Amino acid sequence: MEARIVSARPATPVEAADAARIAGMVERQLATIRAVASNWRNGVSVSGALVFATTLITAPEVLKTAPLQAKFDGGWLLGLGALCTAISLVLSMLASYGWPRPVDVATLGALRAWEQRACDRARRQLSASMVFAAAAFLLFATAVAVLIFGVPLPFKFAGWQ
């Protein structure tokens, strides 16, 4: 036996306004995530360029006084930090632009499903980009501690001699 709806009360003006507001939020969700990812991408690009420029400017002075093991450790830390920055930048670009490919959105349902998948993918890529940027910051800070302040690491990177 199935339940059959005989009548329903009409939506109140407040409920109708809430439903329209929610529909608008869902409609703007992908554009909002991409705008945030675009701002994050710009920030990662600028901060990565600043760290790179600072490293190039200060490297000759720091390398004169640093011991050999500190040079090895700092080099590895700077390299890993640069790698994390590059990965963060690529992920933020994917989150802000998406991956260009043809999509079959012949129906409204297919369009909504694609948009939801794109939102989820962009959100995951943006989150991963933030994690890699945090890792890069920690690696750069550790490299500064090793190279400038002479803080020894609890482990030693192998030399590349």
MARBA-3410 file (N, C-alpha, C, O; in Angstrom, 1 decimal):
161
0.8,-1.2,0.0,0.0,0.0,0.0,0.9,1.2,0.0,1.8,1.4,0.8 ~ 0.6,2.1,-0.9,1.4,3.3,-1.0,0.7,4.5,-0.3,-0.6,4.6,-0.4 ~ 1.5,5.4,0.2,0.9,6.6,0.8,0.6,7.6,-0.4,1.5,7.7,-1.2 ~ -0.5,8.2,-0.4,-0.8,9.1,-1.4,-1.1,10.5,-0.8,-1.9,10.6,0.1 ~ -0.4,11.5,-1.3,-0.6,12.8,-0.8,-1.8,13.4,-1.4,-2.0,13.5,-2.6
-2.8,13.8,-0.5,-4.0,14.3,-1.0,-3.9,15.8,-1.1,-4.4,16.4,-2.1 ~ -3.3,16.4,-0.1,-3.2,17.9,-0.2,-2.0,18.3,0.6,-1.5,17.6,1.5 ~ -1.4,19.4,0.3,-0.3,19.9,1.0,-0.5,21.4,1.2,-1.1,22.1,0.3 ~ 0.0,21.9,2.2,-0.2,23.4,2.5,0.8,24.1,1.6,1.9,23.6,1.3 ~ 0.4,25.3,1.1,1.3,26.1,0.3,2.5,26.6,1.2,2.3,26.8,2.4
3.6,26.8,0.5,4.8,27.3,1.3,4.5,28.8,1.7,3.9,29.6,1.0 ~ 5.0,29.1,2.9,4.9,30.5,3.3,5.9,31.3,2.6,6.8,30.8,2.0 ~ 5.7,32.6,2.6,6.7,33.5,1.9,8.1,33.3,2.5,9.1,33.4,1.7 ~ 8.3,33.1,3.7,9.6,32.9,4.3,10.2,31.6,3.8,11.4,31.5,3.4 ~ 9.4,30.5,3.7,9.9,29.2,3.2,10.2,29.3,1.7,11.2,28.7,1.3
9.4,30.0,1.0,9.7,30.2,-0.5,11.0,31.0,-0.6,11.8,30.7,-1.5 ~ 11.2,32.0,0.2,12.5,32.8,0.1,13.7,32.0,0.5,14.7,32.1,-0.1 ~ 13.5,31.2,1.5,14.6,30.3,1.9,15.0,29.3,0.8,16.1,29.0,0.5 ~ 14.0,28.7,0.2,14.2,27.8,-0.9,14.9,28.5,-2.1,15.8,27.9,-2.7 ~ 14.5,29.7,-2.4,15.1,30.4,-3.5,16.6,30.7,-3.1,17.5,30.7,-4.0
16.8,31.1,-1.9,18.2,31.4,-1.4,19.1,30.2,-1.5,20.2,30.3,-1.9 ~ 18.6,29.0,-1.1,19.3,27.8,-1.1,19.6,27.4,-2.6,20.7,27.0,-2.9 ~ 18.6,27.6,-3.4,18.9,27.2,-4.9,19.9,28.2,-5.4,20.8,27.7,-6.2 ~ 19.9,29.4,-5.1,20.9,30.4,-5.6,22.3,30.0,-5.0,23.3,30.1,-5.8 ~ 22.4,29.6,-3.8,23.7,29.2,-3.2,24.3,28.0,-3.9,25.5,27.9,-4.2
23.4,27.0,-4.2,23.8,25.8,-4.9,24.3,26.2,-6.3,25.3,25.6,-6.9 ~ 23.6,27.1,-7.0,23.9,27.5,-8.3,25.3,28.3,-8.4,26.0,28.1,-9.3 ~ 25.6,29.0,-7.3,26.8,29.8,-7.3,28.0,29.0,-6.6,29.1,29.6,-6.5 ~ 27.8,27.8,-6.2,28.8,27.1,-5.4,30.1,26.9,-6.2,31.2,27.2,-5.6 ~ 30.0,26.5,-7.4,31.3,26.2,-8.2,32.0,27.5,-8.4,33.3,27.5,-8.3
31.3,28.6,-8.8,32.0,29.8,-9.0,32.6,30.4,-7.8,33.7,31.0,-7.8 ~ 32.0,30.2,-6.6,32.6,30.6,-5.4,33.8,29.9,-5.0,34.8,30.5,-4.6 ~ 33.8,28.6,-5.2,35.0,27.7,-4.9,36.1,28.1,-5.8,37.3,28.2,-5.4 ~ 35.8,28.3,-7.1,36.9,28.7,-8.0,37.4,30.0,-7.8,38.6,30.3,-8.0 ~ 36.6,31.0,-7.3,37.1,32.3,-7.0,38.1,32.3,-5.8,39.1,32.9,-5.8
37.7,31.5,-4.7,38.6,31.3,-3.6,39.9,30.6,-4.0,40.9,31.1,-3.6 ~ 39.8,29.6,-4.8,41.0,28.9,-5.3,41.9,29.8,-6.1,43.1,29.8,-6.1 ~ 41.2,30.7,-6.9,42.0,31.7,-7.7,42.8,32.6,-6.8,44.0,32.9,-7.0 ~ 42.2,33.1,-5.7,42.9,34.0,-4.7,44.0,33.2,-4.0,45.0,33.8,-3.8 ~ 43.7,32.0,-3.7,44.7,31.2,-3.0,45.9,30.9,-4.0,47.1,31.0,-3.6
45.6,30.7,-5.3,46.6,30.5,-6.3,47.5,31.7,-6.4,48.8,31.6,-6.4 ~ 46.9,32.9,-6.4,47.7,34.1,-6.5,48.6,34.3,-5.3,49.8,34.7,-5.4 ~ 48.1,33.9,-4.1,48.9,34.0,-2.9,50.0,33.1,-2.8,51.1,33.4,-2.4 ~ 49.8,31.8,-3.3,50.9,30.8,-3.3,51.9,31.3,-4.3,53.1,31.1,-4.1 ~ 51.5,31.8,-5.4,52.5,32.2,-6.5,53.4,33.4,-5.9,54.6,33.3,-6.1
52.8,34.3,-5.3,53.5,35.5,-4.8,54.5,35.0,-3.7,55.6,35.4,-3.6 ~ 53.9,34.2,-2.7,54.8,33.8,-1.6,55.9,32.9,-2.1,57.0,33.0,-1.6 ~ 55.6,32.0,-3.1,56.7,31.2,-3.6,57.8,32.0,-4.3,59.0,31.7,-4.2 ~ 57.4,33.0,-5.0,58.3,33.9,-5.7,59.2,34.7,-4.7,60.4,34.8,-4.9 ~ 58.5,35.1,-3.6,59.3,35.9,-2.6,60.3,35.0,-1.9,61.4,35.4,-1.7
59.9,33.8,-1.6,60.8,32.8,-0.9,62.0,32.5,-1.9,63.1,32.5,-1.4 ~ 61.7,32.3,-3.1,62.7,32.0,-4.1,63.7,33.2,-4.2,64.9,33.0,-4.2 ~ 63.2,34.4,-4.3,64.0,35.6,-4.5,64.9,35.8,-3.2,66.0,36.1,-3.3 ~ 64.3,35.6,-2.1,65.0,35.8,-0.8,66.1,34.7,-0.7,67.2,35.0,-0.3 ~ 65.8,33.5,-1.2,66.9,32.5,-1.1,68.0,32.8,-2.1,69.2,32.7,-1.7
67.7,33.3,-3.2,68.8,33.7,-4.2,69.6,34.8,-3.7,70.8,34.9,-3.8 ~ 69.0,35.8,-3.0,69.7,37.0,-2.5,70.6,36.6,-1.3,71.7,37.1,-1.2 ~ 70.1,35.8,-0.4,70.8,35.5,0.8,71.7,34.3,0.8,72.6,34.2,1.6 ~ 71.6,33.5,-0.2,72.3,32.3,-0.3,73.9,32.5,-0.2,74.5,31.8,0.5 ~ 74.4,33.4,-1.0,75.9,33.5,-0.9,76.4,33.9,0.5,77.5,33.3,0.9
75.7,34.7,1.2,76.2,35.1,2.5,76.0,33.9,3.5,76.9,33.7,4.3 ~ 74.9,33.2,3.4,74.7,32.1,4.4,75.6,31.0,4.1,76.1,30.3,5.0 ~ 75.8,30.6,2.8,76.6,29.5,2.5,78.1,29.6,2.9,78.8,28.7,3.0 ~ 78.6,30.9,3.0,80.0,31.1,3.4,80.2,30.6,4.8,81.3,30.1,5.1 ~ 79.3,30.8,5.7,79.5,30.5,7.1,78.9,29.2,7.6,79.2,28.7,8.7
78.0,28.5,6.8,77.4,27.3,7.2,78.3,26.1,7.1,79.1,26.0,6.2 ~ 78.2,25.2,8.1,79.0,24.0,8.0,78.5,23.1,6.9,77.4,23.3,6.4 ~ 79.3,22.1,6.5,79.0,21.3,5.3,77.7,20.5,5.5,76.9,20.4,4.6 ~ 77.5,19.9,6.7,76.3,19.1,7.0,75.1,20.0,6.9,74.0,19.6,6.5 ~ 75.2,21.3,7.4,74.1,22.2,7.4,73.7,22.6,6.0,72.6,22.8,5.6
74.8,22.7,5.1,74.5,22.9,3.7,73.7,21.8,3.1,72.8,22.0,2.3 ~ 74.1,20.6,3.4,73.4,19.4,2.8,71.9,19.4,3.3,71.0,19.3,2.6 ~ 71.8,19.5,4.7,70.4,19.5,5.2,69.6,20.7,4.7,68.4,20.5,4.3 ~ 70.1,21.9,4.7,69.4,23.0,4.2,69.0,22.9,2.7,68.0,23.3,2.3 ~ 70.0,22.4,1.9,69.7,22.2,0.5,68.5,21.2,0.3,67.6,21.5,-0.5
68.5,20.1,1.0,67.4,19.1,0.9,66.1,19.8,1.4,65.1,19.6,0.7 ~ 66.1,20.5,2.5,64.9,21.1,3.0,64.4,22.2,2.0,63.2,22.3,1.8 ~ 65.3,23.0,1.4,64.8,24.0,0.5,64.3,23.3,-0.8,63.3,23.8,-1.4 ~ 64.9,22.2,-1.2,64.4,21.5,-2.4,63.0,20.9,-2.2,62.2,21.0,-3.0 ~ 62.9,20.3,-1.0,61.6,19.7,-0.7,60.5,20.8,-0.5,59.4,20.6,-0.9
60.9,21.9,0.1,60.0,23.0,0.2,59.6,23.6,-1.2,58.4,23.9,-1.4 ~ 60.5,23.7,-2.1,60.2,24.1,-3.4,59.3,23.1,-4.1,58.4,23.6,-4.9 ~ 59.5,21.8,-3.9,58.6,20.8,-4.5,57.2,20.9,-4.0,56.2,20.9,-4.7 ~ 57.1,21.1,-2.7,55.8,21.3,-2.0,55.1,22.5,-2.5,53.8,22.5,-2.7 ~ 55.8,23.6,-2.8,55.2,24.8,-3.3,54.7,24.6,-4.7,53.7,25.1,-5.1
55.5,23.9,-5.5,55.1,23.6,-6.9,53.8,22.8,-6.9,52.9,23.0,-7.7 ~ 53.8,21.8,-6.1,52.6,20.9,-6.0,51.4,21.7,-5.6,50.3,21.6,-6.1 ~ 51.6,22.6,-4.6,50.5,23.4,-4.1,50.0,24.3,-5.2,48.8,24.5,-5.3 ~ 50.9,24.9,-6.0,50.5,25.8,-7.1,49.8,25.0,-8.1,48.7,25.5,-8.6 ~ 50.2,23.8,-8.5,49.5,23.1,-9.5,48.1,22.7,-9.0,47.1,22.8,-9.8
48.0,22.3,-7.8,46.7,21.9,-7.2,45.7,23.1,-7.2,44.5,23.0,-7.4 ~ 46.3,24.3,-6.8,45.4,25.5,-6.7,45.0,25.9,-8.1,43.9,26.4,-8.3 ~ 45.9,25.7,-9.1,45.5,26.0,-10.5,44.4,25.1,-11.0,43.4,25.5,-11.6 ~ 44.5,23.8,-10.7,43.4,22.8,-11.0,42.1,23.2,-10.3,41.0,23.1,-10.9 ~ 42.2,23.6,-9.1,41.0,24.0,-8.3,40.4,25.2,-8.9,39.1,25.3,-8.9
41.2,26.2,-9.4,40.6,27.4,-9.8,40.1,27.4,-11.3,39.2,28.1,-11.7 ~ 40.7,26.5,-12.1,40.3,26.4,-13.5,39.6,25.1,-13.9,38.8,25.1,-14.8 ~ 39.9,24.1,-13.2,39.4,22.8,-13.5,40.3,22.1,-14.6,41.3,22.8,-15.0 ~ 39.9,20.9,-15.0,40.7,20.2,-16.1,39.9,20.3,-17.3,38.7,19.8,-17.4 ~ 40.4,20.9,-18.4,39.6,21.1,-19.6,39.4,19.7,-20.3,40.3,19.0,-20.7
38.1,19.3,-20.4,37.8,18.1,-21.1,36.3,18.2,-21.5,35.5,18.9,-20.8 ~ 35.9,17.5,-22.5,34.5,17.6,-22.9,33.6,16.9,-21.9,34.0,15.8,-21.4 ~ 32.5,17.4,-21.6,31.5,16.9,-20.7,30.2,16.8,-21.3,29.7,17.7,-22.0 ~ 29.5,15.7,-21.1,28.2,15.5,-21.7,27.1,16.0,-20.7,26.9,15.4,-19.7 ~ 26.6,17.2,-20.9,25.6,17.8,-20.0,24.4,18.1,-20.8,23.9,19.2,-20.9
23.8,17.1,-21.5,22.7,17.3,-22.4,21.4,17.5,-21.6,20.5,18.2,-22.1 ~ 21.4,17.1,-20.3,20.2,17.3,-19.5,20.5,18.1,-18.3,21.7,18.3,-17.9 ~ 19.5,18.7,-17.7,19.7,19.5,-16.5,20.2,18.6,-15.3,21.1,19.0,-14.6 ~ 19.8,17.3,-15.3,20.3,16.4,-14.2,21.8,16.1,-14.4,22.5,16.1,-13.5 ~ 22.2,15.9,-15.7,23.6,15.7,-16.0,24.4,16.9,-15.7,25.6,16.8,-15.1
23.9,18.1,-15.9,24.6,19.3,-15.6,24.8,19.5,-14.1,25.9,19.8,-13.7 ~ 23.8,19.2,-13.4,23.9,19.3,-11.9,24.8,18.3,-11.3,25.6,18.6,-10.4 ~ 24.8,17.1,-11.9,25.7,16.1,-11.4,27.2,16.4,-11.7,28.0,16.3,-10.8 ~ 27.4,16.9,-12.9,28.8,17.4,-13.3,29.2,18.5,-12.4,30.4,18.5,-11.9 ~ 28.3,19.5,-12.1,28.7,20.6,-11.3,29.0,20.2,-9.9,29.9,20.7,-9.3
28.3,19.2,-9.3,28.5,18.8,-8.0,29.9,18.0,-7.9,30.6,18.2,-7.0 ~ 30.2,17.2,-9.0,31.5,16.5,-9.0,32.6,17.5,-9.1,33.6,17.4,-8.5 ~ 32.4,18.6,-9.9,33.4,19.6,-10.1,33.6,20.4,-8.8,34.8,20.7,-8.5 ~ 32.6,20.6,-8.1,32.7,21.3,-6.8,33.5,20.5,-5.8,34.4,21.0,-5.1 ~ 33.1,19.2,-5.7,33.8,18.3,-4.8,35.3,18.2,-5.2,36.1,18.2,-4.3
35.6,18.0,-6.5,37.0,17.9,-6.9,37.7,19.2,-6.6,38.9,19.1,-6.1 ~ 37.2,20.4,-6.9,37.8,21.6,-6.6,38.1,21.8,-5.1,39.1,22.3,-4.7 ~ 37.1,21.4,-4.3,37.3,21.5,-2.8,38.4,20.7,-2.3,39.2,21.1,-1.5 ~ 38.5,19.4,-2.8,39.6,18.5,-2.4,40.9,19.0,-2.9,41.9,19.0,-2.2 ~ 41.0,19.6,-4.1,42.3,20.1,-4.7,42.7,21.3,-3.9,43.9,21.5,-3.6
41.8,22.2,-3.5,42.1,23.4,-2.8,42.6,23.0,-1.4,43.6,23.6,-0.9 ~ 42.0,22.0,-0.7,42.4,21.5,0.6,43.8,20.9,0.5,44.6,21.2,1.3 ~ 44.0,20.1,-0.5,45.4,19.5,-0.7,46.4,20.6,-0.9,47.5,20.5,-0.5 ~ 46.1,21.6,-1.7,47.0,22.7,-2.0,47.4,23.4,-0.7,48.5,23.8,-0.5 ~ 46.4,23.6,0.2,46.7,24.3,1.5,47.6,23.4,2.3,48.5,23.9,3.0
47.4,22.1,2.3,48.3,21.2,3.1,49.7,21.3,2.6,50.6,21.3,3.4 ~ 49.9,21.2,1.2,51.2,21.3,0.7,51.9,22.6,0.9,53.1,22.7,1.1 ~ 51.1,23.7,0.9,51.6,25.0,1.2,52.1,25.1,2.7,53.1,25.7,3.0 ~ 51.3,24.5,3.6,51.7,24.5,5.0,53.0,23.7,5.2,53.9,24.0,5.9 ~ 53.1,22.5,4.4,54.3,21.7,4.5,55.5,22.5,4.0,56.6,22.4,4.5
55.3,23.2,2.9,56.4,24.1,2.3,56.8,25.1,3.3,58.0,25.4,3.4 ~ 55.9,25.8,3.9,56.3,26.8,4.9,57.1,26.2,6.1,58.1,26.7,6.5 ~ 56.7,25.0,6.6,57.5,24.3,7.6,58.8,23.9,7.1,59.8,24.1,7.9 ~ 58.9,23.4,5.9,60.3,23.1,5.4,61.2,24.3,5.2,62.3,24.2,5.5 ~ 60.6,25.4,4.7,61.4,26.6,4.5,61.9,27.1,5.9,63.0,27.6,6.0
61.0,27.1,6.9,61.3,27.6,8.2,62.4,26.8,8.8,63.3,27.3,9.5 ~ 62.3,25.4,8.6,63.3,24.5,9.1,64.7,24.8,8.4,65.7,24.7,9.1 ~ 64.6,25.0,7.1,65.9,25.3,6.4,66.5,26.6,6.9,67.7,26.6,7.0 ~ 65.7,27.6,7.2,66.3,28.8,7.8,66.9,28.6,9.1,68.0,29.1,9.4 ~ 66.2,27.7,10.0,66.8,27.4,11.3,68.1,26.7,11.1,69.0,26.9,11.9
68.2,25.8,10.2,69.4,25.0,10.0,70.5,25.8,9.4,71.7,25.8,9.9 ~ 70.2,26.6,8.4,71.3,27.3,7.7,71.7,28.6,8.4,72.9,28.9,8.4 ~ 70.8,29.4,8.9,71.2,30.7,9.5,71.5,30.5,11.0,72.5,31.1,11.5 ~ 70.7,29.8,11.7,70.8,29.7,13.2,71.6,28.5,13.6,71.9,28.3,14.8 ~ 71.9,27.6,12.7,72.8,26.4,13.0,72.1,25.4,13.9,72.7,24.6,14.6
70.7,25.3,13.8,70.0,24.3,14.6,70.2,22.9,14.0,69.9,22.8,12.8 ~ 70.7,22.0,14.7,70.9,20.6,14.2,69.6,19.9,14.0,68.7,20.0,14.9 ~ 69.4,19.1,13.0,68.2,18.3,12.8,68.4,17.0,13.6,69.6,16.5,13.8 ~ 67.3,16.4,14.0,67.5,15.1,14.7,67.9,14.0,13.7,68.3,12.9,14.1 ~ 67.8,14.2,12.4,68.3,13.3,11.4,69.2,14.0,10.4,69.1,15.3,10.4
69.9,13.3,9.7,70.8,14.0,8.7,70.5,13.5,7.3,70.3,12.3,7.1 ~ 70.5,14.5,6.4,70.3,14.1,5.0,71.6,13.7,4.4,72.7,14.1,4.9 ~ 71.6,12.8,3.5,72.8,12.3,2.9,73.4,13.4,2.0,72.6,14.1,1.4 ~ 74.7,13.4,1.9,75.3,14.4,1.0,75.3,13.9,-0.4,75.0,12.7,-0.7 ~ 75.4,14.8,-1.4,75.4,14.4,-2.8,76.7,14.5,-3.4,76.8,14.8,-4.6
77.8,14.1,-2.7,79.1,14.2,-3.2,79.4,12.9,-4.0,80.5,12.8,-4.5
END
